[in-house]
Amino acid sequence: MIRAALPEEAELLGALAFRSKAHWGYTREFMEACRAELSISPAYVAQHPTFVLLRGDEPLGFYTLEALNSTGVELGHLFVEPAEIGRGLGRALLAHAREEARARGYRVLVIQGDPHATPFYEACGARRVGEKPSASIPGRLLPLFELDLSR
């Protein structure tokens, strides 16, 4: 089940994001540099559409949307519990994000992805359109994708 996240779940979602990012074997120093970017506050959840995927009462993944302009929205976060990676939950979250963004009138979903997620986003139909500097690691460039929501 995917439902809107509650502001009081913010800390739990931030911890999930941190565990999910660490799954890729990044160093402790790297992860600490990313901590602020991966943190989720109650105010953030209140201001940005945030959806959580649950099994029973257990959150297994989540995503957020951040408006860019009247036609484009960015996938601010998409994370899945490490033990659940590769089981289709990320694909379910991205499909939900696509439909949610489309329902809100957006035509393009922009995704700044981790390099490890490139095969996932491409398999889901995203087209790589360039690179964007990391907000956490100076000098690091991250792949930038777009999903056309008109299809």
N, C-alpha and C positions, 0 to 999 in steps of 0.2 A: 504494500500500500504506500502511495506517495501522497503526502498532505503538506499543507503550509506549516512551516516551522513556527514555533513560539519564541518570543524574545528570551524567555527563561531557559531555552535550550541552547543559547548562543555559546556558552563556555564548552558544553559537551560537543558541539559541532566543531569548534576550533580545535579541540583535542583530537577529534576524528581526523580533521584535515592534517594535523601535524603527524599523526601515525601513518596516514596514507602516503604523505610525501616521503616520510622516512623509509617507507617500504622499498624505495628504489636504491637504497644503499648509500645515500648521501652522508658525508662526514658530520660529526657533531657540530663543528664550526659552521658548516653550511646550513644545517638545520636551525641553529641559533640565529643566524643572519636572516632566516625566513620567518622566524617566529611571529613578528609583528604582522607581516602580510597574511599569515595563516590564521591569525586570531580573529574571532568573530565576537562582536559585542551585541548586547541586546538592542542598542540603538541601530546598529547595522541591520539586524533582522527586521526591525520595525520600519526601516527606510527602504529596504530592497526586497523584492520578492525572493523568498527563501523557502525551499521545499526539501523535505526530508523523506527518505525511503525507510520504511519500517518493516521489520518482521516481528509481529506481535507488538511489544512495546520497545523493542531494541532498534535504535537507529543504525542502519547499515551504510548509509550514504546520504549525500545532500548536494544541492546546487543552489546558486544564487544568480540573479540577473541584475545588471547595472545598465540603466539607460544611457546611451551615448548621444542620441539625437532623436528626431521624430521617426526615423526609419530603421535605426540600428540599435541593438542592445548587445551588451557583452556578457558572456558567461563568466561571472566574477569568480566563482568557485565551482568545482565538481570533484568530489572526493568520495571514495568508497573504502570501507574497512579493509585493511590489507588481506585478511583471510578470505574476503569475498571477491577480490580482484580476479577477473577472468570468468566470472559466473553470470555475466549478462546484466548486472545491476547498473554499471556505468552506462550501458546502452539504453536501459530503461529510463535512467535519469535524463540522459541527453534527449531521448525521444519526448519525454515530458517537457523538458525545457524548450524544445523546438515548438511544441504545441502551445505552451503557455505564452511564449514570445509572439507567436503568430496570432493568438487570441487577443493579445494586447495591441495588435496593429503593427508590429515590427515586420520588416521585410528581410533583414539580415541579422544573423546571429554571429557575432565576432567572438573568437576564442583565442586567447593567449594560452598556449599549452606548454606543459613540461615536455622537454625533448623525448622522454620515455613514453609519452602519450601520443606521439605523432601517428604511429600505426593505428591506434584506436580511433582517433578523429578522422583520419583518412578513410578507414573502413566504414565509418558512419556517414560518409559523404561530404565531409568538410574539405574545402579546397585551400591549400596553403597559398597565402597571398603575400608573405614576407616574414619579417622578424620585428620584434619589439624588445626594447631593453627591459631587463628584469628590474622590478622595483626593490628587490632585496639584495642583489649581488651586482655591484658596479662592474660594468664591462661585459656582463653576460647577456647574450641575445637569446630570446625565446621565439619559437615558431609561432606565427600568427596565421589563423585560419578563419574562413568565413563559411557559413552555411546559408544558402539561399532559402528563405522561408516561403517563397512564392510557389514552391513545388509541393 
